[in-house]
Amino acid sequence: GAWFIYNGERYKILRAELSNLIGQSGQVLTQNFDIGCGKNSIKVLEIQRQGKKVQKSKEFLLGSSIKKGTNLKNA
């Protein structure tokens, strides 16, 4: 599975789908949690923060500091 570290915490991407948006690798491209992968992107559907329960991306984004424009590669 895919994962990333943001502000010292690990996040697991449990479910995602391909998206046709183009953007820098690791950058959050939209408010719907599309993440750039270089040539294409993925849209995160379910995510799990370290030690927390699985959440749909819309629920997760309500209380998260990860917003459009955040670069997850340099976090």
C-alpha positions as CSV (number, residue, x, y, z in Angstrom):
1,G,0.0,0.0,0.0
2,A,0.9,3.6,-0.4
3,W,1.8,5.9,2.5
4,F,3.4,9.2,3.3
5,I,4.8,11.1,6.4
6,Y,3.3,14.5,7.1
7,N,4.3,16.5,10.2
8,G,6.0,13.4,11.7
9,E,2.9,11.2,11.4
10,R,2.4,8.3,9.0
11,Y,-0.7,8.2,6.8
12,K,-1.8,5.1,4.8
13,I,-3.7,5.5,1.6
14,L,-6.1,2.5,1.7
15,R,-8.2,3.2,-1.4
16,A,-7.6,5.5,-4.4
17,E,-8.4,5.8,-8.0
18,L,-6.5,7.1,-11.0
19,S,-7.2,10.7,-12.0
20,N,-6.2,12.5,-15.2
21,L,-4.9,15.7,-13.5
22,I,-1.3,16.6,-14.0
23,G,0.9,18.0,-11.3
24,Q,4.1,17.8,-9.3
25,S,4.7,14.5,-7.6
26,G,3.4,14.6,-4.1
27,Q,1.4,17.9,-4.4
28,V,-2.2,18.0,-3.4
29,L,-3.9,19.3,-6.5
30,T,-7.5,19.7,-5.5
31,Q,-9.8,20.1,-2.5
32,N,-11.0,16.5,-3.3
33,F,-7.6,15.1,-2.4
34,D,-6.1,14.5,-5.8
35,I,-2.3,14.0,-5.4
36,G,0.1,14.5,-8.3
37,C,2.2,11.6,-9.5
38,G,4.2,13.3,-12.2
39,K,2.3,12.3,-15.4
40,N,-1.1,11.6,-13.8
41,S,-2.5,11.7,-10.3
42,I,-4.5,9.7,-7.8
43,K,-7.7,10.6,-6.0
44,V,-7.5,9.4,-2.4
45,L,-10.8,7.7,-1.4
46,E,-9.9,6.2,2.1
47,I,-7.0,7.1,4.3
48,Q,-5.8,6.2,7.8
49,R,-3.8,8.4,10.1
50,Q,-1.3,6.6,12.3
51,G,-3.2,5.2,15.3
52,K,-6.6,6.4,14.1
53,K,-9.6,4.9,12.4
54,V,-10.0,4.6,8.6
55,Q,-11.8,7.6,7.1
56,K,-13.3,8.6,3.8
57,S,-11.2,11.4,2.3
58,K,-14.0,14.0,2.7
59,E,-14.3,13.3,6.4
60,F,-10.5,13.3,6.8
61,L,-10.1,16.7,5.0
62,L,-12.6,18.4,7.3
63,G,-10.2,18.3,10.3
64,S,-6.9,18.1,8.5
65,S,-4.2,20.7,7.8
66,I,-3.5,19.0,4.5
67,K,-5.1,21.3,1.9
68,K,-4.9,22.1,-1.8
69,G,-1.3,23.1,-2.6
70,T,0.3,21.1,0.2
71,N,3.4,19.2,-1.0
72,L,3.5,15.9,0.8
73,K,7.0,15.1,-0.6
74,N,8.6,17.8,1.4
75,A,6.6,17.5,4.6
